[in-house]
């Protein structure tokens, strides 16, 4: 990075490099450096010059050594030492206190003149490259003639650097070589070396576009034979000149189409990107998309794949519906081993899915899913990939219900082979599809057949809900009941477990309730005699002595203390009994009573197991009350049949329908918002490229200048008023130096534009701004010293690198010298606080991912919430949640239907992600018992790093105070 300064302070030095000083060496003093430069060998001189350069970069100019270097180092013939000299000339002080060139620079100019005529091509080339960095008219003017002569040198290395030197001189001091474009054009016409031709074409592209376009017309047939660098220069020429030379558009497009088949991946990528800026024709868009897909398929670097896929996604969003036919080619990228690439591919595939290609897409995804079941080489990656495939198939089937039948069949036949996460997502999908009357019988049949293979609690709960909700005929209910009895095992639950434990403890005491063992030990009494001490130990059953892996699935989860699954089982049994009693005739009342009694026995066993010592965690109150409610419902089934049927069956179906509709509404709202952002209003003006000014147009976002603005963060989209909000005053108005900074946060960089005003009537010498940072911030360059005239101003730009999402602090001082030699002044600057909200973005994840991250993240920050009665009068819980979401820039994951109603209590999950890929989780639990009571509660924040958790807590505390 380079610090640049402008204003009335005169010429300033530009630093093109940063050198870390060696910590194991002491910095020599001035006399030692003079002695080494004057009397040492070439090796000693090189070491001394390196030390001088390092010191100069750090701010120690050593102006007294300039003449010693000119006298004793400049005449050397050593090539390495000459290269060091060129580096030194870049940073050595060439101006005196009045801003004029020193007399010694004449000797430097004479040395450069001799080097430009040196017979060694390396020295000539290095000197020519150094001329590209010179901006002094007095130094460059005598060197113009030798530089022009180097354009016809026999060695291509010299010619290449000569072209660069001429281009640089013409760009900054065009009066020195007014005929540079014509001169370079002649070189381009006669040059055979591809690198020299590339440099010449770049020069003409920047300064004489008409000559470059004329050369391209003459050599258009040879574009495919050029080397990579020259082909990239041709693409750059086309991008820059397409708008001004609209008559040559056909020529440009033909050249770009040829470059799409180049051997270089970089050329292909740039050609595809340029092609869509030239034409929006469907053929051109498809050709560019095909090129992107081919690059993503063939490239082995996952970073390149990600960049190409991002470009393809932008192309898709800009030209909706045109590249849908290429979705099958895009699915070939799934052969990449990286999970992030696969996730990005499937995300794009979902957006390209239509009724025309949904069957083919589902077919490919099913094959990939089956492949993950058979491939056991990399189990962890296969598990994550399988979950990703199931989620994608789930989304496709939800979007296009006509393919749900084939998907359900695959899920049901393979769900027993899935992992816990994959099986959970699969069972959730089957739950949504089970509402289809045509698919319901097959779903019930497959679930009953596979139920014994389920082990995860979430999968079992999902299967139980489906069986209890959609098993309607007496025959289906009987089949489900038989399978559930098999999954529960021997009844009663507690008595069976006790008998099994007693039998395992010892056959000789099988009839005893507890297995008793005695132990004896010898002890010495106080009188010296021996005695025997016996103890009786009674073993009580515990969970560690149970072999849970060999037990039926429902019995195993209950003994694992999963009583939430127990409540679902109780509810399912109640639904089955109620539905069976309603569907059978009165003559089968005995069978109904048998099922009712068996269900009550199972529920009673759940409660007794939960209160026994067989489980590590006793049953909780909510589960206890829920199971007890199901027992009472079956007890009064004959008296309140209609009320119970409505509560257990009708209300359950209505709640599920509301949940599905709420999720569909949320997805539709997100898509509608995306369409609204990209939509064009009917009263918007139509922009014609040929009629637009040079700096505007319909495709101005594709221009090179716009790309540079985006990269540097200097997009002029913010209003002047909003820019004033980012100005920070660094010093007081009464200080000798007034300073203020405009802070521009651009993703990973913070750009500081600082204005410094000298408020005294004396010249401030060697004024410098020294910055320090607190947090994960890194200063990229150290601003150099400069002089500020009385009542004048200067500005300095500095860049600070941000590496993580934490609130950082930038502080520093202004140091300057007064009129006296030893008169040094220091002004402490106000701190600049970097807001964490600049890096936090709302994001979404599913429930399983949220709970997984909540368990994994170790840093937690709990913030207590409490408002005053006055603030809570016109503020309900939903409005307070929106206020917290706005303050923290987080998205609410809890569905709207779960937040509906007014019960005086609200709990919701919030999620956000930083631009660095860091996740931030939050759970808010607040209550407002009455309309006039304050809002109280707390917010728990979890993150992987401590900084995010603390910073978000500070933001929430500030938002709480602002109410």
PETA-V982066 format. One record per backbone hydrogen bond with DSSP energy under -1.0 kcal/mol. NH is the residue of the N-H (numbers start at 1). CO is the residue of the C=O. E is the energy in kcal/mol with one decimal. If there is no record, write none. Layout:
nh={NH NH}
co={CO CO}
e={E E}
//
This chain:
nh={6 8 33 34 35 36 37 38 39 40 45 46 47 48 49 50 51 52 53 54 55 56 57 58 60 65 66 69 70 71 72 73 74 76 82 83 84 85 86 87 88 89 92 96 99 102 105 106 108 109 110 111 112 113 114 115 116 118 124 125 126 127 128 129 130 131 133 134 140 141 143 144 147 148 149 150 151 152 153 159 160 161 162 163 164 165 166 167 168 169 170 171 172 173 176 180 183 184 185 186 187 188 189 190 191 197 198 199 200 201 202 203 204 205 206 207 208 212 213 214 215 216 217 218 219 222 223 225 226 231 232 233 234 235 236 237 238 239 240 241 242 245 248 249 252 253 254 255 256 257 258 259 260 261 262 268 269 270 271 272 273 274 275 276 278 279 285 286 287 288 289 290 291 292 293 294 295 296 297 298 299 305 306 307 308 309 310 311 312 313 314 315 316 317 318 319 322 326 327 330 331 332 333 334 335 336 342 343 344 345 346 347 348 349 350 351 352 358 361 362 363 364 365 366 367 368 369 370 371 372 373 374 375 382 383 384 385 386 387 388 389 390 391 392 393 394 395 396 397 398 399 400 403 404 407 408 409 410 411 412 413 414 415 417 423 424 425 426 427 428 429 430 431 432 433 434 436 440 443 444 445 446 447 448 449 450 453 454 460 461 462 463 464 465 466 467 468 469 470 471 472 477 478 479 480 481 482 483 484 485 486 487 488 489 496 497 498 499 500 501 502 503 504 505 506 510 517 519 521 523 525 528 531 533 535 537 539 545 546 548 551 555 556 557 558 559 560 561 562 563 567 568 569 570 571 572 573 574 575 576 577 578 579 580 581 582 583 584 588 589 592 593 594 595 596 597 598 599 600 601 602 603 604 605 606 607 608 609 610 611 612 619 624 625 626 627 628 629 630 631 632 633 634 635 636 640 644 645 646 647 648 649 650 651 653 654 655 656 657 658 659 660 661 662 663 664 665 666 667 668 669 670 671 672 673 674 675 676 677 678 684 696 700 702 703 707 708 709 710 711 712 713 714 717 723 724 726 727 728 730 731 735 738 740 741 742 743 744 746 749 750 751 752 753 754 755 756 757 758 759 764 765 767 768 770 772 774 777 778 780 786 788 791 792 794 795 796 797 798 800 801 802 803 806 809 810 811 813 814 815 816 817 818 824 825 827 829 830 832 834 838 839 841 843 850 851 852 853 854 855 856 857 859 861 863 865 867 872 875 880 881 882 883 884 885 886 887 888 889 890 891 893 906 908 910 911 912 913 914 915 917 920 921 922 923 924 925 926 927 928 936 937 938 939 940 941 942 943 949 950 951 952 953 954 955 956 957 958 959 960 961 962}
co={795 793 29 30 31 32 33 34 35 36 41 42 43 44 45 46 47 48 49 50 51 52 53 54 55 62 63 65 66 67 68 69 69 73 78 79 80 81 82 83 84 85 88 100 96 94 102 103 104 105 106 107 108 109 110 111 112 115 120 121 122 123 124 125 126 127 130 131 136 137 140 141 143 144 145 146 148 149 150 155 156 157 158 159 160 161 162 163 164 165 166 167 168 169 173 177 179 180 181 182 183 184 185 186 187 193 194 195 196 197 198 199 200 201 202 203 204 208 209 210 211 212 213 214 215 219 220 222 223 227 228 229 230 231 232 233 234 235 236 237 238 241 245 246 248 249 250 251 252 253 254 255 256 258 259 264 265 266 267 268 269 270 271 272 274 275 281 282 283 284 285 286 287 288 289 290 291 292 293 294 295 301 302 303 304 305 306 307 308 309 310 311 312 313 314 315 319 323 324 326 327 329 330 331 332 333 338 339 340 341 342 343 344 345 346 347 348 354 357 358 359 360 361 362 363 364 365 366 367 368 369 370 371 378 379 380 381 382 383 384 385 386 387 388 389 390 391 392 393 394 395 396 400 401 403 404 405 406 407 408 409 410 411 414 419 420 421 422 423 424 425 426 427 428 429 430 433 436 439 440 441 442 443 444 445 446 450 451 456 457 458 459 460 461 462 463 464 465 466 467 470 473 474 475 476 477 478 479 480 481 482 483 484 485 492 493 494 495 496 497 498 499 500 501 502 507 537 535 533 531 529 525 523 521 519 517 515 542 543 546 548 487 552 553 554 555 556 558 557 561 563 564 565 566 567 568 569 570 571 572 573 574 575 576 577 578 579 580 585 586 588 589 590 591 592 593 594 595 596 597 598 599 600 601 602 603 604 605 606 607 609 610 620 621 622 623 624 625 626 627 628 629 630 631 632 636 640 641 642 643 644 645 645 646 649 650 651 652 653 654 655 656 657 658 659 660 661 662 663 664 665 666 667 668 669 670 671 672 673 674 681 693 697 699 700 703 704 705 706 707 708 709 709 715 719 720 723 724 741 739 739 732 757 755 728 753 726 751 749 746 800 744 798 742 796 740 794 738 792 736 788 817 786 815 813 811 809 775 801 799 767 764 760 789 756 6 754 4 752 750 778 748 776 804 774 832 772 770 827 768 825 765 823 822 816 814 812 730 810 808 835 836 913 911 846 847 848 849 850 851 852 853 943 941 939 937 935 868 872 876 877 878 879 880 881 882 883 884 885 885 911 909 926 924 922 891 920 841 918 839 914 912 942 910 940 908 938 906 936 904 927 865 925 863 923 861 921 859 945 946 947 948 949 950 951 952 953 954 955 956 957 958}
e={-1.4 -1.8 -1.9 -2.2 -2.4 -2.4 -2.3 -2.0 -2.5 -1.1 -3.0 -2.2 -2.0 -2.5 -2.8 -2.2 -1.9 -2.1 -2.6 -2.5 -2.2 -2.4 -2.3 -1.6 -2.8 -1.7 -1.3 -2.4 -2.0 -2.5 -2.7 -1.6 -2.0 -1.8 -1.9 -2.0 -1.9 -2.1 -2.0 -1.7 -2.2 -2.7 -1.9 -2.7 -1.6 -2.7 -1.2 -1.7 -1.2 -2.5 -2.0 -2.0 -2.3 -2.1 -1.8 -2.1 -2.0 -1.2 -1.9 -2.7 -2.5 -2.3 -2.5 -2.2 -1.8 -1.7 -1.9 -1.1 -2.0 -2.1 -1.2 -1.1 -1.7 -2.4 -2.1 -1.5 -1.2 -1.5 -1.4 -1.8 -2.7 -1.7 -2.3 -2.2 -1.6 -2.4 -2.6 -2.3 -2.3 -2.6 -2.5 -1.7 -1.9 -3.1 -1.9 -1.5 -2.3 -2.8 -2.3 -2.0 -1.8 -2.6 -2.1 -1.6 -1.7 -2.2 -2.3 -2.3 -2.4 -2.5 -2.4 -2.0 -2.3 -2.4 -1.6 -2.0 -2.4 -1.6 -2.6 -2.2 -2.1 -2.1 -2.1 -1.6 -1.4 -1.4 -1.2 -1.2 -1.3 -2.3 -2.4 -1.8 -2.0 -2.2 -2.2 -2.2 -2.3 -2.3 -2.1 -2.1 -1.2 -2.2 -1.5 -1.5 -2.4 -2.6 -2.1 -2.2 -2.4 -2.5 -1.7 -2.0 -1.1 -1.2 -1.6 -1.9 -2.5 -2.4 -2.6 -2.5 -2.3 -2.3 -2.3 -1.4 -1.2 -1.9 -2.5 -2.6 -2.1 -2.3 -2.5 -2.7 -1.9 -2.2 -2.6 -2.4 -2.2 -2.6 -1.7 -2.3 -2.5 -1.8 -2.3 -2.1 -2.6 -2.6 -2.2 -2.0 -2.3 -2.3 -2.0 -2.1 -2.4 -2.3 -1.5 -2.1 -1.2 -1.3 -1.5 -2.0 -1.6 -1.1 -1.8 -1.4 -1.5 -2.3 -1.9 -2.6 -2.2 -2.5 -2.6 -1.9 -2.0 -2.7 -2.2 -1.2 -1.4 -1.3 -2.3 -2.6 -2.0 -2.0 -2.6 -2.4 -1.8 -2.3 -2.3 -2.4 -2.0 -1.7 -1.0 -1.3 -1.9 -2.2 -2.4 -2.2 -2.7 -2.7 -2.2 -2.1 -2.5 -2.6 -2.3 -2.0 -2.9 -2.6 -2.2 -2.6 -2.7 -2.1 -1.9 -2.5 -1.8 -1.7 -1.5 -2.9 -1.9 -1.5 -2.6 -2.9 -1.7 -1.3 -1.6 -1.7 -2.8 -2.0 -2.1 -2.2 -2.6 -1.9 -1.8 -2.4 -2.0 -1.5 -2.2 -1.8 -2.4 -1.3 -2.0 -2.6 -2.3 -2.6 -2.5 -2.3 -1.9 -2.0 -1.6 -1.5 -2.3 -2.5 -2.3 -2.5 -2.7 -2.3 -2.1 -2.6 -2.7 -1.9 -2.4 -1.4 -1.1 -2.4 -2.3 -2.1 -2.6 -2.7 -2.4 -1.9 -2.5 -2.6 -1.8 -2.0 -1.5 -2.3 -2.1 -1.9 -2.2 -2.4 -2.2 -2.2 -2.4 -2.3 -1.6 -1.7 -1.3 -1.2 -1.9 -1.7 -1.9 -2.9 -3.1 -1.9 -2.4 -3.1 -2.1 -2.7 -1.6 -1.0 -1.3 -1.2 -1.3 -1.4 -2.5 -2.2 -1.7 -2.1 -1.1 -1.6 -2.3 -1.4 -1.9 -1.9 -2.4 -2.3 -2.5 -2.6 -2.6 -2.1 -2.4 -2.4 -2.4 -2.6 -2.8 -2.5 -2.5 -1.5 -1.6 -1.7 -1.4 -1.2 -1.7 -2.6 -2.0 -2.3 -2.5 -2.6 -2.3 -2.5 -2.3 -2.1 -2.1 -2.4 -2.5 -2.0 -1.8 -1.9 -2.4 -2.7 -2.0 -1.2 -1.1 -1.4 -2.3 -2.8 -2.3 -2.6 -2.4 -2.1 -1.7 -1.9 -2.3 -2.1 -2.0 -1.7 -2.1 -2.2 -2.3 -2.4 -2.2 -2.2 -2.9 -2.0 -1.6 -3.0 -2.1 -2.4 -2.5 -2.1 -2.2 -2.4 -2.1 -2.4 -2.6 -2.5 -2.2 -2.4 -2.7 -2.3 -2.3 -2.6 -2.6 -2.1 -2.3 -2.6 -2.3 -2.2 -2.5 -2.3 -2.1 -1.6 -1.4 -1.4 -1.5 -1.9 -1.4 -1.6 -2.2 -2.2 -2.4 -2.0 -2.1 -1.2 -1.6 -1.1 -1.8 -1.5 -1.4 -1.4 -3.4 -2.2 -1.6 -1.0 -2.3 -1.6 -2.8 -2.3 -2.3 -2.4 -2.9 -2.3 -2.4 -2.8 -3.1 -2.0 -3.1 -2.8 -3.5 -3.0 -2.9 -2.5 -2.5 -1.8 -3.0 -2.8 -2.6 -3.1 -2.4 -1.8 -2.0 -2.3 -1.5 -2.2 -1.1 -1.6 -2.6 -2.1 -2.4 -1.4 -2.2 -2.1 -3.1 -2.9 -1.9 -1.6 -2.1 -2.9 -2.5 -2.1 -2.7 -2.6 -2.0 -3.2 -4.0 -1.1 -3.0 -2.4 -2.6 -2.2 -2.9 -2.9 -1.3 -2.0 -2.2 -1.0 -2.1 -2.4 -2.2 -2.5 -2.4 -1.9 -1.8 -2.9 -1.4 -2.5 -3.0 -3.4 -1.7 -1.7 -1.1 -2.0 -2.1 -2.2 -1.9 -2.1 -2.5 -2.2 -1.9 -2.2 -1.4 -1.2 -2.7 -2.9 -2.8 -2.0 -3.3 -2.4 -2.0 -2.8 -2.8 -1.4 -1.8 -2.5 -2.8 -2.0 -2.3 -2.5 -2.6 -2.5 -2.8 -2.8 -2.1 -1.7 -2.4 -2.6 -2.6 -2.4 -2.3 -1.9 -1.2 -2.4 -2.6 -2.7 -1.7 -2.1 -2.0 -2.4 -2.3 -2.4 -2.3 -2.3 -1.9 -1.6}
//
